[in-house]
């Protein structure tokens, strides 16, 4: 039993050892022993400094020598190359590689040391010292010869001539552009009557023909200026490319144009999927509004009747639905807009919303009141109403105000909030078809000495003589009070011309005077009559009989 257990333990140990050996073999190809890489053997990435004596980089310096930093080394090497360039007798063969104790020196004319190359410099670029030194000698010689060639007098003369040629061509191009724009302006001026008719919206001149021409000429002038600036800006890289000292500006100027243009193009291409999504959303909502508008028009024409829903509610209800649909559409579109996730965009949106909510509280109150008034239906456009102390005809109803034109032709604007908070009287509500009409009324006070039947007859006759008063239903009289000295009689008559009430009342009062005078009834307070016995009546003489005599005081004695 112990032997069996021992064999099992040995067998398991062999298997475990085999597995470990296999893993080590897989990590060491060809059975070779893997070497551990020490951290010190990994090359470190150092900052490098360019050597550019003539603005073009020749090579880089990575390491320092003693206390001489890489930046100072690069600067000193560039200055020494420039000193050699100043030598009018420079020969490329004068550059030599001279071995030193621990470096290789690049020397000019066996005395002027340009730079020293260490083993660490060579290792930094993955080359040996001799190869790196030979490469740098070649680069220095070629740069100096190229600089001398570029700055030769004959080269400068050619560059100046080429620069003048470019300037002349640019001026000629600008002159041609100016001529084209000037001729186009004169063409528009000569054909003003043909091409400029003004802008009309519902018979209202937004722009007259002369103003339209003026704005067109101004826009053309702005376009010409933009074209000039664009041509000059694109010409600058060409001009700067002539001289070696300004060639660097060419790339900079082109970069200023190409970078934003590339960014705009890439942004637009990236935005195209969102743009198509926005277009689809807008199209769907527009067709949804068209379908709703069809039913709204049918309800407004009363081709479709809905119980409890009046036809004049159709348009304002559609406006509310349209605003809600547009708001919902903006909510859906918002995530697809460029920059919608930007904190600045969100901050500006919140700021504008706060300003709108703070500054438009009164406007919103009037809009809500206008909405309530719409569904209350207290009056319509054309109705003659009274709101507070204002009487007049409703000429306009908006989301914010109601405009009323008084009989004196005064247009008064009343905020919807004021209309909602005060009582309103609609004189035109019962003057439409299949209604009796508006009852107009006026009161006269007559003494008890006059029979009431005669007063009724005179008042009804006056109402029948008045224009714009309906014959049916017939006018009627109400005795509204029995006071101490007189009776109050109220004439009531129907009319369907509510907007002409001032004229109707004026004619009615005139006819009351005439009818009472014809009936021999004085419209006079009995208070005065009790104190004037013996005076002449107030009835005009044309209505009095020829034998009329004023009554006198009658005094009787006790015997009588």
BELCOR-V650472 format. One record per residue. N is the residue number from 0. SS is DSSP state (H for helix, E for strand, - for the rest). PHI is phi in whole degrees, -180 to 180 (none if undefined). Layout:
((N;SS;PHI) (N;SS;PHI))
This chain:
((0;-;none) (1;H;-71) (2;H;-67) (3;H;-59) (4;H;-64) (5;H;-67) (6;H;-61) (7;H;-61) (8;H;-63) (9;H;-64) (10;H;-61) (11;H;-63) (12;H;-66) (13;H;-64) (14;H;-62) (15;H;-61) (16;H;-66) (17;H;-62) (18;H;-64) (19;H;-65) (20;H;-65) (21;H;-64) (22;H;-65) (23;H;-67) (24;H;-68) (25;H;-66) (26;H;-83) (27;-;-126) (28;H;-60) (29;H;59) (30;H;74) (31;-;-80) (32;-;-76) (33;-;-73) (34;-;-103) (35;-;-85) (36;-;-83) (37;-;-80) (38;H;-59) (39;H;-70) (40;H;-80) (41;-;-78) (42;-;-68) (43;-;-87) (44;-;-86) (45;-;-102) (46;-;-74) (47;-;-116) (48;E;-128) (49;E;-79) (50;E;-103) (51;-;-135) (52;-;-70) (53;-;-120) (54;-;76) (55;-;-100) (56;-;-71) (57;-;-90) (58;E;-162) (59;E;-119) (60;E;-109) (61;-;-107) (62;-;-122) (63;-;-98) (64;E;-125) (65;-;64) (66;-;-91) (67;E;-86) (68;-;-71) (69;H;-59) (70;H;-65) (71;H;-69) (72;H;-61) (73;H;-62) (74;H;-67) (75;H;-67) (76;H;-63) (77;H;-64) (78;H;-66) (79;H;-68) (80;H;-64) (81;H;-65) (82;H;-66) (83;H;-65) (84;H;-59) (85;-;-70) (86;-;-75) (87;-;-68) (88;-;-103) (89;-;-66) (90;-;-129) (91;H;-64) (92;H;-71) (93;H;-78) (94;E;-87) (95;E;-128) (96;E;-108) (97;E;-117) (98;E;-69) (99;-;-117) (100;-;-61) (101;-;-126) (102;-;-136) (103;E;-111) (104;E;-101) (105;E;-95) (106;E;-121) (107;E;-109) (108;-;56) (109;-;61) (110;-;-139) (111;E;-99) (112;E;-83) (113;E;-86) (114;E;-160) (115;E;-121) (116;E;-114) (117;-;-100) (118;H;-63) (119;H;-66) (120;H;-61) (121;H;-67) (122;H;-64) (123;H;-65) (124;H;-109) (125;-;76) (126;-;-133) (127;-;-87) (128;H;-64) (129;H;-66) (130;H;-65) (131;H;-65) (132;H;-65) (133;H;-64) (134;H;-64) (135;H;-68) (136;H;-60) (137;H;-63) (138;H;-65) (139;H;-65) (140;H;-63) (141;H;-65) (142;H;-67) (143;H;-68) (144;H;-64) (145;H;-66) (146;H;-64) (147;H;-65) (148;H;-66) (149;H;-67) (150;-;-100) (151;-;-69) (152;H;-56) (153;H;-65) (154;H;-65) (155;H;-65) (156;H;-64) (157;H;-65) (158;H;-65) (159;H;-63) (160;H;-63) (161;H;-66) (162;H;-64) (163;H;-63) (164;H;-64) (165;H;-62) (166;H;-62) (167;H;-63) (168;H;-64) (169;H;-65) (170;H;-62) (171;H;-64) (172;H;-65) (173;H;-65) (174;H;-64) (175;H;-64) (176;H;-62) (177;H;-64) (178;H;-64) (179;H;-62) (180;H;-66) (181;H;-67) (182;H;-66) (183;H;-65) (184;H;-63) (185;H;-62) (186;H;-63) (187;H;-66) (188;H;-65) (189;H;-67) (190;-;-109) (191;H;-60) (192;H;-67) (193;H;-84) (194;H;-105) (195;-;-121) (196;-;-108) (197;-;84) (198;E;-115) (199;E;-112) (200;E;-130) (201;-;55) (202;-;62) (203;E;-115) (204;E;-77) (205;E;-73) (206;E;-136) (207;-;-77) (208;H;-56) (209;H;-67) (210;H;-68) (211;H;-63) (212;H;-63) (213;H;-61) (214;H;-67) (215;H;-63) (216;H;-64) (217;H;-66) (218;H;-65) (219;H;-62) (220;H;-62) (221;H;-66) (222;H;-63) (223;H;-62) (224;H;-63) (225;H;-63) (226;H;-63) (227;H;-58) (228;H;-62) (229;H;-65) (230;H;-65) (231;H;-64) (232;H;-65) (233;H;-71) (234;H;-81) (235;H;-61) (236;H;-58) (237;H;-65) (238;H;-69) (239;H;-72) (240;-;-75) (241;-;-75) (242;-;-98) (243;H;-60) (244;H;-72) (245;H;-114) (246;H;-62) (247;H;-62) (248;H;-69) (249;H;-61) (250;H;-63) (251;H;-64) (252;H;-65) (253;H;-65) (254;H;-65) (255;H;-61) (256;H;-86) (257;H;-71) (258;H;-64) (259;H;-66) (260;H;-65) (261;H;-65) (262;H;-63) (263;H;-65) (264;H;-66) (265;H;-65) (266;H;-63) (267;H;-66) (268;H;-65) (269;H;-67) (270;H;-84) (271;H;-57) (272;H;-59) (273;H;-66) (274;H;-64) (275;H;-63) (276;H;-62) (277;H;-64) (278;H;-62) (279;H;-62) (280;H;-63) (281;H;-62) (282;H;-63) (283;H;-61) (284;H;-68) (285;H;-64) (286;H;-70) (287;H;-63) (288;H;-66) (289;H;-64) (290;H;-64) (291;H;-64) (292;H;-63) (293;H;-61) (294;H;-66) (295;H;-63) (296;H;-64) (297;H;-66) (298;H;-67) (299;H;-67) (300;-;-82) (301;-;65) (302;-;-78) (303;-;-120) (304;-;-112) (305;E;-121) (306;-;-60) (307;-;82) (308;E;-118) (309;-;-81) (310;-;-65) (311;-;-77) (312;H;-85) (313;H;-62) (314;H;-66) (315;H;-62) (316;H;-65) (317;H;-63) (318;H;-62) (319;H;-65) (320;H;-62) (321;H;-63) (322;H;-62) (323;H;-65) (324;H;-66) (325;H;-64) (326;H;-63) (327;H;-64) (328;H;-64) (329;H;-64) (330;H;-62) (331;H;-72) (332;H;-75) (333;H;-50) (334;-;-63) (335;-;-85) (336;-;-74) (337;-;-67) (338;-;82) (339;-;-67) (340;-;-88) (341;-;-71) (342;H;-60) (343;H;-65) (344;H;-60) (345;H;-65) (346;H;-64) (347;H;-64) (348;H;-62) (349;H;-65) (350;H;-62) (351;H;-64) (352;H;-63) (353;H;-65) (354;H;-60) (355;H;-65) (356;H;-69) (357;H;-76) (358;H;-84) (359;-;-119) (360;H;-63) (361;H;-66) (362;H;-63) (363;H;-66) (364;H;-61) (365;H;-68) (366;H;-67) (367;H;-64) (368;H;-62) (369;H;-62) (370;H;-65) (371;H;-64) (372;H;-61) (373;H;-60) (374;H;-84) (375;H;-75) (376;-;55) (377;-;-75) (378;-;-161) (379;-;-124) (380;-;-66) (381;-;99) (382;-;-74) (383;E;-97) (384;E;-130) (385;E;-135) (386;E;-122) (387;-;65) (388;-;-99) (389;E;-102) (390;E;-111) (391;E;169) (392;E;-96) (393;E;-74) (394;E;-109) (395;E;-161) (396;E;-127) (397;-;-121) (398;-;-69) (399;-;-114) (400;E;-139) (401;E;-121) (402;E;-108) (403;E;-123) (404;E;-107) (405;-;-78) (406;-;-60) (407;-;-88) (408;-;63) (409;-;-103) (410;E;-91) (411;E;-114) (412;E;-101) (413;E;-120) (414;E;-61) (415;H;-61) (416;H;-63) (417;H;-68) (418;H;-62) (419;H;-70) (420;H;-85) (421;-;-119) (422;-;-81) (423;E;-129) (424;E;-115) (425;E;-107) (426;-;-79) (427;-;-97) (428;-;-62) (429;-;-111) (430;-;-108) (431;-;-90) (432;-;-63) (433;-;65) (434;-;-127) (435;-;-72) (436;-;114) (437;E;-84) (438;E;-93) (439;E;-100) (440;E;-148) (441;E;-150) (442;E;-116) (443;E;-126) (444;E;-115) (445;E;-126) (446;E;-67) (447;-;-70) (448;-;-76) (449;-;-102) (450;-;-60) (451;H;-66) (452;H;-64) (453;H;-68) (454;H;-65) (455;H;-59) (456;H;-62) (457;H;-66) (458;H;-66) (459;H;-66) (460;H;-63) (461;H;-63) (462;H;-68) (463;H;-67) (464;H;-78) (465;-;-82) (466;-;-66) (467;-;70) (468;-;-103) (469;-;-69) (470;-;-78) (471;-;-130) (472;-;-62) (473;-;-73) (474;-;-64) (475;E;-144) (476;E;-116) (477;E;-119) (478;E;-92) (479;E;-82) (480;E;-162) (481;E;-116) (482;-;-91) (483;-;-63) (484;-;-118) (485;E;-155) (486;E;-111) (487;E;-94) (488;E;-110) (489;E;-118) (490;E;-88) (491;E;-123) (492;E;-144) (493;E;-99) (494;E;-147) (495;-;-111) (496;-;-111) (497;H;-66) (498;H;-73) (499;H;-109) (500;H;-58) (501;H;-57) (502;H;-67) (503;H;-64) (504;H;-63) (505;H;-63) (506;H;-66) (507;H;-64) (508;H;-66) (509;H;-62) (510;H;-69) (511;H;-62) (512;H;-62) (513;H;-64) (514;H;-66) (515;H;-69) (516;H;-65) (517;H;-64) (518;-;-86) (519;-;73) (520;-;-108) (521;-;-85) (522;-;-91) (523;-;-144) (524;-;-66) (525;H;-62) (526;H;-58) (527;H;-76) (528;H;-64) (529;-;-65) (530;-;-108) (531;-;-123) (532;-;-57) (533;-;108) (534;-;-87) (535;-;-71) (536;-;-66) (537;-;-86) (538;-;-71) (539;-;-56) (540;H;-61) (541;H;-65) (542;H;-96) (543;-;-89) (544;-;-73) (545;-;-68) (546;-;-94) (547;-;-67) (548;-;-134) (549;-;-61) (550;-;-71) (551;-;-122) (552;-;-67) (553;-;-113) (554;-;-114) (555;-;-118) (556;-;-87) (557;-;-68) (558;-;-66) (559;-;-73))
